[in-house]
Amino acid sequence: MSEKHLSTTALARQLRKESKELFILLAQGGWIVKVDNHWQLTEKGKFEGGIYINHPKYGEYIAWPEAIQDHPLLRLLPEAPLSATHLGAKVDLPARLINVVLAERGWIKKHIRGWLLTSRGKAIGGEQHTSEQSGIPFVTWPETLLDNSQFLTSIAQIKGEIFSPSTRTLSGRLAATQTIFMVENWLYLAGVHHASPYLLSAANETVTADFFLPEFQLAIDIWGADDNAAALSDKLIKQEFYKKYGYDFIELREESMTQLDEVLAKQLFQFGLAVY
């Protein structure tokens, strides 16, 4: 019975790694080389068991024996360049947030589409790449980034793990509660112009929004699962004020904080603000 072979993408999936990381490692190991924008096997790659397979739908591609998973080179994958997606998986955050954290630190900068490495990012081991399918630039990072104190501090701030009333947010502000701390950091990283807290007045009536986006005349308030009667009354007063005087508003709950990026980005989009 012939040995089963896996495409490079399928092999990466078996190893629970991203395919682009595996392609990078195999190229660095001298197993494959890109010729005319297509990957080809080197003599070393053929020696290690790589073959070409012709598929009626996908055409020719490189495949590897299933047993290659135990090869010493592939054991280097944890130390191979890590994408934003892989970094995000390690710290339990989406890749989009990882990239904006890296940009806030000045290690990458936004391109028309994708991300470009800066000199400061290169100094800590970042490497510039371009997607072979789309041509979109992206950056990979060494495993040592996961030990970088600046990176870890930003991650802890986003997740609200280091909150205290005297801890300043990434934007340099103080926050009254952990949830406000987390939303403030998120809005800052997303580049959303806002004020916090913000007093709204109309016809001798006033309310204080936790956050206010002046460009969109949009208020954001956070409500706790254990809010007392006074807090619930305040919530109703705010709702009536916003509706009466034509302000849009978003209400976030404490239990949404673990999915803040998904929840808030989706709600902001409904009011015409797209966060990338």
C-alpha positions in Angstrom: 0.0 0.0 0.0 1.5 3.4 -1.0 2.2 6.0 1.6 -0.3 8.8 2.1 0.9 12.2 1.0 -0.3 15.6 2.2 -0.2 18.9 0.5 1.8 21.6 2.3 -1.5 23.3 3.4 -2.9 20.0 4.6 0.4 19.2 6.4 0.2 22.6 8.1 -3.3 21.8 9.2 -2.2 18.5 10.7 0.5 20.3 12.6 -2.0 23.0 13.7 0.1 25.7 12.1 -0.7 28.3 9.4 0.3 27.2 5.9 2.2 30.4 5.2 4.4 29.7 8.2 5.2 26.2 6.9 5.9 27.5 3.4 8.4 30.0 5.0 10.1 27.3 7.0 10.4 24.9 4.1 11.9 27.7 2.0 14.3 28.6 4.7 15.3 25.0 5.0 16.0 24.7 1.3 13.2 22.2 0.6 11.3 24.5 -1.8 12.0 27.5 -3.9 9.7 30.0 -5.6 10.1 30.1 -9.4 7.8 32.4 -11.5 5.5 32.8 -8.5 5.1 29.1 -8.1 6.7 26.8 -5.4 9.0 24.1 -6.7 10.8 21.3 -5.0 14.6 21.5 -4.6 16.8 18.4 -4.7 16.8 18.5 -0.9 13.0 18.7 -0.9 12.8 15.6 -3.2 15.3 13.8 -1.0 13.1 14.5 2.0 10.2 12.8 0.2 8.5 15.7 -1.5 6.6 14.9 -4.7 4.4 16.6 -7.3 0.7 15.6 -7.5 -1.5 16.6 -10.4 -5.1 17.3 -9.3 -7.9 17.6 -12.0 -9.3 20.7 -10.3 -6.3 22.3 -8.5 -3.5 21.4 -10.9 0.0 20.5 -9.8 1.1 20.9 -6.2 3.8 19.7 -3.8 2.9 17.0 -1.4 4.8 15.4 1.5 4.7 11.9 3.1 2.5 11.9 6.2 5.5 10.7 8.3 7.3 13.9 7.5 5.5 15.4 10.6 8.3 13.9 12.8 11.1 15.5 10.8 13.5 17.6 13.0 13.0 20.6 10.7 9.3 20.7 11.4 10.0 20.7 15.1 11.3 24.2 14.6 7.9 25.5 13.7 7.1 26.8 17.2 10.2 29.0 16.7 9.4 29.8 13.1 8.0 33.2 12.2 4.6 33.7 13.7 1.8 35.6 11.9 -0.7 37.9 13.6 -3.2 35.1 13.5 -0.9 32.7 15.3 0.1 35.3 17.8 -3.6 36.0 18.4 -4.3 32.3 19.0 -1.5 32.2 21.6 -2.9 35.2 23.6 -6.6 34.6 22.8 -7.2 37.7 20.8 -8.2 38.2 17.1 -5.5 38.9 14.6 -6.9 42.3 13.8 -6.3 43.5 17.4 -2.8 42.0 17.3 -2.0 44.0 14.3 -3.3 47.3 15.7 -1.3 46.6 18.9 1.8 46.1 16.9 1.0 49.3 14.9 0.5 51.3 18.2 3.9 50.2 19.3 5.3 51.5 16.0 6.5 48.0 14.8 4.3 47.9 11.7 2.3 50.5 9.8 -0.9 50.2 7.8 -0.7 49.7 4.0 -3.5 50.2 1.5 -4.2 46.6 2.3 -2.1 44.7 4.8 0.8 45.8 6.9 4.4 47.0 6.4 7.3 46.4 8.7 9.0 49.5 10.3 12.6 49.8 11.3 11.7 49.4 14.9 9.7 46.2 14.1 12.7 44.9 12.2 14.9 45.5 15.2 12.9 43.1 17.3 12.9 40.4 14.7 9.9 41.1 12.4 10.1 39.9 8.8 8.3 41.4 5.8 6.4 39.0 3.5 3.8 39.2 0.6 1.0 36.8 0.1 1.6 34.7 -3.0 -2.2 34.6 -3.7 -3.2 38.2 -3.2 0.0 40.2 -3.1 -1.0 41.7 0.2 2.0 42.5 2.5 2.1 40.9 6.0 4.7 40.6 8.8 5.8 37.6 10.8 7.5 37.6 14.2 9.9 35.4 16.2 8.7 33.4 19.2 10.6 35.9 21.4 7.9 38.5 20.8 5.7 36.5 23.3 8.3 37.4 25.9 8.5 41.1 25.0 7.3 43.2 28.0 5.9 46.0 25.9 3.8 43.5 23.8 2.6 41.6 26.9 1.7 44.8 28.7 -0.5 46.0 25.8 -2.2 42.6 25.6 -2.8 42.6 29.3 -4.3 46.1 29.0 -6.7 45.1 26.2 -7.9 42.1 28.2 -8.3 44.2 31.3 -5.9 42.0 33.2 -3.9 44.8 34.8 -6.7 47.2 35.7 -6.7 49.4 38.7 -8.2 52.9 39.2 -4.6 54.3 39.0 -3.6 52.3 35.9 -3.7 54.5 32.8 -5.1 53.2 29.5 -3.1 53.0 26.3 -4.4 56.5 25.5 -3.1 57.8 28.9 -6.5 58.1 30.6 -7.8 56.8 33.9 -10.9 54.7 34.0 -13.4 54.2 36.7 -14.1 50.5 36.0 -12.4 47.6 34.4 -15.0 47.5 31.6 -14.6 51.2 30.8 -10.8 50.6 30.8 -11.2 47.8 28.2 -13.5 49.8 26.0 -11.3 52.9 26.2 -8.3 50.8 25.1 -10.3 49.2 22.2 -11.6 52.6 20.9 -8.1 54.1 21.1 -6.5 51.2 19.2 -9.3 51.2 16.6 -8.6 54.9 16.0 -12.1 55.9 16.9 -12.4 59.6 17.9 -14.3 59.7 21.2 -14.8 61.4 24.6 -15.1 59.7 27.9 -17.1 60.4 30.0 -19.2 63.0 28.1 -22.0 65.2 29.4 -25.0 65.6 27.0 -27.4 68.5 27.6 -30.7 69.5 26.0 -33.6 71.6 27.2 -32.3 71.6 30.8 -31.9 67.8 30.8 -28.5 66.2 31.2 -27.1 62.7 31.1 -23.5 61.4 31.1 -22.6 58.9 28.5 -19.7 56.5 29.3 -18.4 57.3 25.8 -19.4 59.7 23.0 -18.4 59.7 19.4 -19.1 63.3 18.2 -18.6 62.5 14.5 -21.5 60.1 14.6 -23.5 61.7 17.5 -23.3 58.2 19.1 -23.2 57.3 22.8 -21.8 54.1 24.3 -22.8 53.0 27.7 -21.8 49.9 29.7 -24.2 48.1 32.0 -23.3 45.5 34.6 -25.0 42.3 35.3 -25.4 43.2 38.9 -26.5 46.8 38.5 -28.6 48.1 41.4 -31.9 49.9 41.2 -30.3 53.3 40.9 -28.1 52.1 38.0 -31.2 50.6 36.2 -33.1 53.9 36.7 -30.1 55.8 35.2 -30.2 53.4 32.3 -33.8 54.2 31.6 -33.3 57.9 31.9 -30.4 57.7 29.4 -32.5 55.7 26.9 -35.3 58.2 27.1 -32.9 61.1 26.6 -31.2 59.6 23.6 -34.5 58.8 21.9 -36.1 62.1 22.8 -33.2 64.2 21.4 -32.2 62.1 18.5 -28.9 60.5 19.7 -27.9 57.0 18.5 -26.7 54.8 21.3 -25.0 51.4 22.0 -25.4 49.5 25.2 -22.6 47.0 26.1 -22.9 44.5 28.9 -20.1 43.2 31.1 -20.6 39.7 29.8 -19.7 41.0 26.3 -16.2 42.0 27.3 -14.7 38.6 26.4 -15.9 39.2 22.8 -15.5 42.9 22.8 -13.8 43.2 19.4 -16.5 41.2 17.6 -19.5 42.8 19.4 -18.4 46.4 19.3 -17.1 46.3 15.8 -20.4 44.8 14.6 -22.5 47.4 16.4 -20.4 50.4 15.2 -20.8 49.2 11.6 -24.6 49.5 12.0 -24.1 53.2 12.5 -21.7 53.7 9.6 -18.3 53.2 11.2 -16.2 50.3 9.8 -13.3 49.2 11.9 -10.5 47.4 10.0 
